[in-house]
Amino acid sequence: MNSINRLLQPRSVAVIGASADPTKTAGRPVAYLMKHAFGGKIYPVNPKVDTIAGLKCYPDVSSLPETPDVAIVLLGAERAHLAVRELAARGTAAAIVLASGYTETGEQGARRQQQLMEAAGSMRILGPNTIGLVNLTDNIVLSATGALEMEHFPKGSIGVVSQSGGILGSLLSRAAARGIGLSKLISTSNEVDLELADFIDALVDDDATKVIALYVETVRNPEKFRAAALKAARAGKPIVAFKIGRSEAGAKAAVSHTGALAGADRMYDALFRQCGVIRAQTFDDLLDIPVALATGRKLRGKRIAILTSTGGAGTLVSDSLGVSGFDTPAPDAETAAALRALQTGDHAALDRNPIDVTLAGLQPDLLRSAIKILLASPSYDALTIIVGSSSLAMPELMAGAIEDCLPLSDKPVIAYVSPHAPEVAALLTQRGVPAFVAAESCTAALGGMLQASQWEAPQPQAAVTPVSVGDLPVGSLDEALAKQLFARFGVPCVREIVVESAAEAERAAQELSGRVVLKILSGEITHKSDVGGVAVNVTAEQIGARLLAMADDVESKAHVRPSRFLVQEMVTGGTELILGMHRDPLGTAVLLGMGGITAELFKDTTMRLLPVEGGLSRQEALGMAQELKTWPLLDGFRGRPKADIEALVDAIVAFSRMAAQLGDRLVEAEINPVFVLPQGQGVRAADGVVVLS
C-alpha cells in the first residue's frame, strides 16, 4: 500500500493539537472519527490533557505507541513544520496540514511553505490550507470543517477533488440534498506536495469510484495531469472539471494574431479535450454531469425522446436540447402505432416529440409501457421523462415504474422534475434515474454523456526524421524567411520574389505573370496591413509607382521607411484560414481558425495541445478543421467547390511538427492567411510570422 492509499485508508490516525472540546475546530477531527465509527486507532496529541473522548492523549509525537499512517496537524503555520518534522522522522506516510498562512499570504507565507516542504522530507503532505479529506466509502473523516456536520454521508461512485476547501462542503451538502452519492472528497488547496493529478491517479484505481469531479483553480504540473487524466479516460472513468478564472482569460498582446486569440482559458479547453476531460460550464454542471455519467450508460447519438404528461415542461426541455444541437425527432411509424395502442382519445399527442401521454403521470402502468416502447425504439438514443405535478401524490410509484424499465435497455434515462419537488428528484436519483430541476441541466448531462462516449484516445505518432534547423537566426524573421522555414517542414507557400526597387518589382511581377501582391518586407512590422504595407491585385505596369507610394505611406504611419519588399503571386479561389501556435505554462498549442484580416473579429478558432513528443496526428488535424464554424465553406457549402482538405490536414500536421521540433526556441509562429484551394489544388501559405529565441 503506497502513501496515498494509506492516506485514503489509514489504519491509524494521529491528531496533533487535538482539543478536548468537540465544539472547537481542534476538537472536531477526533469527534468525527469516532462519530462515523473509524475502525482504526486514534491517537490524540496534546501535552495539556490526559484523555480526549475517552482516548488516551499523548504529549508529543515521539510518545505515540506506534507510527501512525496519517496525521492531522492542527497547529498554526508558525509551528506546523515542527510537528511535520517529528512525524516524518517516525515514518508517518502522510500528514494533513490544515493551517493557512502560507503562499496565499505572500512572501513570508511562501517561506513558511518552503520550510514545511523541507521538514516533510519524503513524507507526503496534503495541504496546507486544506480542510482535509473524507473517504465516504469507508466512513473515514480526516477533517475539522463544520461542513461535515451530518449524520450520514451520501455514499456513491463520484470522487471529488477540489483545490478549494470550502467548495467541498458545498458539493457535499448539494449532493446530499439531491440524493447523489459520493465516494471520496479531497481538498488539495496549496498543493505543497500532493496535487490534483496524484488523486486522479489514485481514484482511477479505486473500485468505489466510477466518475471523478474536479474543482480546478490551476494545473501546476500539466504533464503529470495529462498522464493521470489519460489513465482515467482509458480506464473508462470520466473526469468532469469546473475550471474557474475565466474572467482572466484572454491572451497577452503578442506579435501575431494567434497571441491575441489564444488565452490561458483556451489552453485549458485544449488540455481537457486532449485528455478526455469534460469541462463543466457552470458550477451546477459539476454535479449534473457526473451523476448522469455514474449510471454507466453510454449515449451513442443525439436523438432524444421526451416523454411528458405536461406540454409546457416538455417544450422547455426540447428547446434547450435543440439549442445545444440535439435532435428530438418524431416517433417512427412503428413506435407511434405502439404508443397509440396505449391510449385512446384525442387528448394524447403521440405522433410528435415531446410525446405527450396525458394520463401517464396518473397511471404508472401506462408510464411503464410508454417507457418500454421508447427504449426499444430504433429512433432514439436516450429518453428524458418529464415528471409533472401528479407525481407529488405518489412519488414512489412513479419512481418505481421508471426504475422497473431500466434493465430493459442500456440507453440513458434521465428525468426533469417540473414542479418544485426536491424530494421527488432525490428519490429518482437514488433509484438510478438522474433527476434535474432545470431543462438546461438535462442538456448539460446529456452533452457530457455524449462527449464521454465520443472521446478517442490520441494515437502514438510514428517517428519523423528531424528537419535541419541549425542555420536559423534569432529574433523576429521577416516574412520571406518565415515562409522558407514553413516550407522546410512541408508547408506549401506562395511563389514570391524579394525586391528592393521599383524596377526590380516590375521585373518580378512580369516573371510571376498576372496580377500580384506587393508587401513591405520587415521583421519589425508584423501587422503590415495596419500601416498600409500591403497592396493586392497589382499589375506589372502599376507596381513601380505603387511601391514608391507604399514606402511613403508606411514611413508616415510607422516612422520607418521600408527598404525591401515582396512581390507574390496572387492566390484566388481559396478559403482563408489562420494557422498558428501559442505557448504558455500548460504547453504548446496549435491554433486553426478563420483567417485574413477578420481573424480577431470573428474568433472562429479551435486549438490542440501538442503531445509530449511529436506533432499532431492527421485525425486530430482533421478534427480541428471540422470544429470550425467555417467548416461548411471548406466542405462545399451551397455549391462551392470542396476544398483540398487532405492538403490542409498535411499542412496542419507539418506546422505542428515544426512547433514540436523547435520547442522552446519557437516563441511565435503564424500563417495568416493560409489559402485552402479547391480539391486537388493544395494549400498556400501567403503570409507568415516567426519569432525565434
Summary of the structure (lengths in Angstrom):
residues: 693
radius of gyration: 31.2
end to end distance: 46.3
largest distance: 101.2
contacts: 2472
relative contact order: 0.07
helix: 41%
strand: 22%
